[in-house]
Amino acid sequence: MSEYIEITTEEGDAINSLYIFTNLRLTEDAVEEYDSQQAMELGSPVAQALSTVDGLRFIRLDDGDIIVHREPAADWYGIVEDITAVLKDFFL
């Protein structure tokens, strides 16, 4: 693993979705999907770490990529900042 975490974002197809691309390996082999923070809390270690981010409605982890759907009132800037902090704490 690199000692640097690279994160880029791209707007999703829906108004409340965002693609997050990283240079990390977030999943072992299978795609993981979680439709609530409660499901994230019971998921993989990465999903459990991401469950602490407020405003997440859904996440899909696929190798180094994350698709995020937010609660309508949640702020993208805060979500991306929190996800970045969680991933740094988890991997570094």
N, C-alpha and C positions, 0 to 999 in steps of 0.2 A: 504494500500500500504506500502511496505517496505521502510525504510528510505535509503536503499541502492539500487542502480541500478546495476543489473548483466547483462552483455552483453557478448555473445560468438558468434563467427563467424565460418562459414564452407563454403568452396568453393562450388559454385553452379555447375549445370550440364554443363552450357555453360561458355566459357572463360571470359565473361564479366558479370557474375552473382555471387551473394554472398548471403548466408543465414545469417541473424542476429537474434539471439534468445535472448529475454529479460525476465525479471521477471515482466514486466509491462503489463497492459491492454491497448493496443493501439487502439482497436476498441470496439464499443458498442456490436453489435451482428453480423453484416455482414462483410464479407471480403471486403476490399477496394482495388481497383486497379487504378493506375494513370500512364498514358503513356507519360506524359510530365510535366515539372515544372509548366507550365501554368495550367494544370489540377489539380496539387497539390495545387496551390494557391486558387482554387475554392472548394477544398475538405474539409474534416473534419479538426478540429483544429490541430490534430497531423500532418496530411498531409500538412497543411499550414505551420507549423513550419519546416517540412522537406524540403519544397520547397526552402529554403535558402541554401541548400547544393549543391555546384557546382558539376557537373559531373554526376548527376542522369539522367538516361533516362527513367526508369520505377521503380515504387515501388508497392509492394503488401503487405498490412497490414492484418494480420490475428491473432487476439487476441494479443499475445505478440511477434509474429514473423514478420520479415520483409524480403521479397525477394527484392533484389536490382539488377537492371541492370544498368551498368555505360556506359558513353560515352567511346569509345575505348581509348582515350588519357588520361582519368582520372586515378588518382592514388588511389588504394584501401586504402592505409594507411590514406590518407587525407580524403577520404569519410567516413571511419569508425570513425575516430577521430571527424569529424564534426557532424556525426549522434549522436555519444555519447554526445557531447557537447549540441546539440539541445535537446535531450531527458532529460538530466540533468536540463537544463534551464526550460523545459516545466513541468517536474514532481516534481522537488524539490523546 
